[in-house]
C-alpha cells in the first residue's frame, strides 16, 4: 500500500529505547529533542529520521524477539505502507507538512541487541534479510508529526 499511519513517534536523550511522545517537531536534523550517544554514526542531515514498520516489529515479536516500537531506535513507526517499497530515493509525506526522502538502510549495531532473543541485531540487516531493515531519511520539509497522522509513500 502507498498510504498508512504513524503508530508511534519516539525520542530519547540518547540510546535506546526511544520512548513515545504525543507530538514532535521535525527539523532539518531530525526530531527536535532527540539525541544520539554516537553522533558520528547516528543523526545528521542524511540520517535525520529513522523509520520502521510496525508490521515488521510484530512479525519479529512473533518469532520470539523482545522487540517493540522504539526499541531499535526508530523515531517513526509506521503502519499500512508496503515496507519493501521504502527504498533509498523514495519519499514519504508524514501528516500535512513533513516530507522525507529515504537515504539508506540502517546498519544495526550492538546497542539494539536487547531487542533480539539471540542478541543478534543482524536479523534486521538489509544485506542479510532484505526488506527487514529500518531506514534513514533526510528532511525535505519540516513540520509537526503525531501518532495517527497519515503516511503516504510518494515514490519507491
C-alpha positions as CSV (number, residue, x, y, z in Angstrom):
1,X,0.0,0.0,0.0
2,X,1.0,3.6,-0.6
3,X,-0.7,5.1,2.5
4,X,-0.9,4.3,6.1
5,X,-0.5,6.0,9.5
6,X,2.1,6.8,12.1
7,X,1.8,4.4,15.0
8,X,4.4,6.0,17.3
9,X,6.7,8.9,17.3
10,X,9.7,8.2,19.6
11,X,12.6,10.1,21.1
12,X,15.4,9.7,23.7
13,X,18.2,11.8,25.1
14,X,20.5,9.2,23.5
15,X,20.4,5.4,23.1
16,X,17.5,3.0,23.2
17,X,14.8,2.6,23.8
18,X,13.3,5.6,22.2
19,X,10.1,6.4,24.0
20,X,6.7,7.6,22.7
21,X,5.7,11.2,22.5
22,X,2.4,12.7,21.6
23,X,3.8,15.2,19.1
24,X,7.2,16.2,17.8
25,X,8.7,18.9,15.6
26,X,10.7,17.6,12.7
27,X,13.6,19.9,11.8
28,X,16.4,19.7,9.3
29,X,18.5,17.5,11.5
30,X,15.6,15.3,12.7
31,X,13.2,15.3,15.6
32,X,13.7,18.2,17.9
33,X,14.9,17.0,21.3
34,X,16.0,13.5,20.1
35,X,19.6,12.7,21.0
36,X,22.2,10.2,19.9
37,X,25.0,8.7,22.0
38,X,27.2,8.4,18.9
39,X,26.6,11.4,16.7
40,X,29.3,10.3,14.3
41,X,27.3,7.2,13.5
42,X,23.7,8.4,14.1
43,X,21.9,11.6,13.2
44,X,22.9,14.4,10.9
45,X,21.2,15.6,7.7
46,X,21.4,12.3,5.8
47,X,20.3,10.2,8.9
48,X,18.0,12.7,10.4
49,X,15.0,10.4,10.9
50,X,14.9,6.7,11.4
51,X,11.8,4.8,10.4
52,X,10.5,1.2,10.8
53,X,7.2,-0.6,10.1
54,X,5.2,-1.9,13.0
55,X,4.3,-4.9,10.8
56,X,8.0,-5.9,10.8
57,X,8.2,-5.3,14.6
58,X,5.1,-7.5,15.1
59,X,6.5,-10.3,12.9
60,X,9.8,-10.2,14.8
61,X,7.9,-10.3,18.1
62,X,6.0,-13.4,16.8
63,X,9.4,-15.0,16.2
64,X,10.1,-14.5,19.9
65,X,12.2,-11.4,19.8
66,X,11.6,-8.9,22.7
67,X,11.1,-6.0,20.3
68,X,8.6,-3.2,20.3
69,X,8.1,0.3,18.8
70,X,11.1,2.4,19.6
71,X,13.2,-0.4,21.0
72,X,15.5,-0.5,18.0
73,X,15.9,3.3,17.9
74,X,13.4,4.3,15.2
75,X,11.8,7.7,15.5
76,X,8.8,7.0,13.4
77,X,6.9,3.7,13.5
78,X,4.5,3.3,10.5
79,X,1.6,1.0,9.7
80,X,0.0,0.2,6.4
81,X,2.6,1.1,3.9
82,X,4.4,-1.5,1.8
83,X,7.7,-1.5,3.6
84,X,9.5,-3.3,0.8
85,X,8.8,-0.2,-1.3
86,X,10.5,2.1,1.2
87,X,13.9,2.2,-0.5
88,X,16.6,4.8,-0.9
89,X,15.3,7.6,-3.1
90,X,11.6,7.1,-2.1
91,X,9.8,9.9,-0.4
92,X,7.3,9.8,2.4
93,X,4.8,12.5,3.4
94,X,4.1,12.5,7.2
95,X,1.0,14.4,8.2
96,X,0.2,17.6,6.5
97,X,3.7,19.1,6.3
98,X,6.6,16.8,6.7
99,X,8.4,15.4,3.6
100,X,11.2,12.9,4.0
101,X,13.5,11.2,1.4
102,X,14.9,7.8,2.3
103,X,18.7,8.0,2.1
104,X,19.8,4.5,3.1
105,X,19.0,1.4,5.1
106,X,20.3,1.4,8.6
107,X,23.1,-0.9,9.8
108,X,22.2,-2.5,13.1
109,X,24.6,-2.1,15.9
110,X,25.2,-3.8,19.3
111,X,23.2,-1.1,21.1
112,X,19.9,-2.7,19.9
113,X,20.8,-6.3,20.6
114,X,18.5,-6.4,23.6
115,X,15.6,-6.4,21.1
116,X,16.6,-9.8,19.8
117,X,16.2,-13.2,21.6
118,X,19.7,-14.3,20.5
119,X,21.1,-10.8,20.9
120,X,21.9,-10.8,17.1
121,X,20.7,-7.5,15.7
122,X,21.7,-8.7,12.2
123,X,18.1,-10.1,12.0
124,X,17.3,-6.6,10.6
125,X,20.4,-6.1,8.5
126,X,19.3,-5.3,4.9
127,X,22.1,-7.3,3.3
128,X,21.2,-10.4,5.2
129,X,17.4,-10.0,5.4
130,X,16.3,-7.6,2.6
131,X,13.1,-5.7,3.4
132,X,13.5,-6.1,7.2
133,X,15.8,-3.1,7.9
134,X,15.0,0.2,9.4
135,X,15.5,3.2,7.1
136,X,17.2,6.6,7.4
137,X,15.7,9.7,5.8
138,X,16.7,13.3,5.2
139,X,14.1,16.0,5.9
140,X,13.0,17.9,2.8
141,X,10.1,19.8,4.5
142,X,9.9,20.4,8.2
143,X,6.8,20.3,10.4
144,X,5.0,18.6,13.2
145,X,4.1,14.8,13.4
146,X,2.0,12.8,15.8
147,X,0.6,9.3,16.1
148,X,-2.4,8.9,13.9
149,X,-1.1,11.2,11.2
150,X,-1.2,9.9,7.6
151,X,2.0,8.4,6.0
152,X,2.0,8.5,2.2
153,X,4.6,6.7,0.1
154,X,5.1,9.1,-2.9
155,X,7.8,7.1,-4.8
156,X,9.5,3.8,-4.5
